[in-house]
Amino acid sequence: MEFTGAFLDLVGSPANLGKTTIGIQTAIEVSFAQDGAPITGWEVKRRFKLCEKIFQILRGDVHWGIDRIIDHLPRYLRCELDGDAWEPDSRQCWIASDG
């Protein structure tokens, strides 16, 4: 199977595509749970676009690995939804779920 497109090029492989999709879905689900907001198709698309933008920054500009992005995605999505500024964590060393 061949994958094409800018976003898919950032993801890198079919295995990473599945992992990324689940990570984005989880971040969106967490954000709805935090808000207690009604889930509408429009709002899911809006939150997906925010996740896609965050992913592109972290993967394309900062060159983070998929696991690190997925670990930080819910927090950065929350910042976007709240209108708060965020910056990628600048630590060189990272361990999954270490905050």
N, C-alpha and C positions, 0 to 999 in steps of 0.2 A: 504494500500500500504506500502511495506517495503522498506526502503532506506538503502543501505549499502555502504561501502567504507570509506576511511579515510577522504576525503573531506566532504562527506555527514555527517559523524559523527561530524565534526566540526560545520556544519551548524545547526544540531540538530533537525529540524522538517520540514515537507513539506511547511509550511507557510514561514519559514525562507529561504528555498531553492528558492522559487519564488522571494522573496525580494532580496536575494543575487544575483540571476541571473540578475534581472533588474538593480541592482546597478553596477554590472560588465559591463553589456551592456552599461549603461549610461557613465561610466568612459571611456570606449573604444571609444564611439561616441564623447565625449568631446575631447579626445586626438587627434582623426583624424581631428576634426574641428579646433583645435589649430594649428595643423601641416599644414593643407591644403594638406595633403599627399593623394595619391591615395589609395583607399581601396582595398586591395588584400586579398585573402583567407589566404595566408601565414602570412601576417602582422596582420590580425585579430587574428589568432591562437597564434602568438608570444605575442601580447598584452594581450590575455586571459591568457596565461601561466604566464605572469608577475603579473596580477591581482590575479591569484590563489596563487602564491608565497606570495604576500603581505597579502592576506587574511589569509593564513595559519600561517604567523608570528603573525599577529594581534590577531587572534582568538585563535590559539593554544598555542603560547608562551606568549603573553601579556594578554590574556583572555578578550579582548574587546568584547562588545556586537555588534550585527549585524548592528544596526543603526549607531553606532559610526564608524565602519569600512567603511560602505558605504559612510558616510559623508567625510571621509579622503581619500578614494580610488583614486579619480581623481588626487589629489595633489601628492600622493605617486607614482602613475603610471607615472605622468609627470616627477618626479625625476628620476625614473628608465629609462625612455625613453631618458632623457637628460644626463644620466650617472652621476647624482648627488647623493650623499649619503643622506639618510634620516633616521630618528629615530622616532619611535612611540612617539606621544605626551605623556609626562609623567604626565600630570595633572590627579589628582584623580577625579575631578568633571568635567563633560562634559554635555553640552546641545547641542542638534542638531543644526548644522549650526552656531555654535558660533565662528568658526575660529580655 
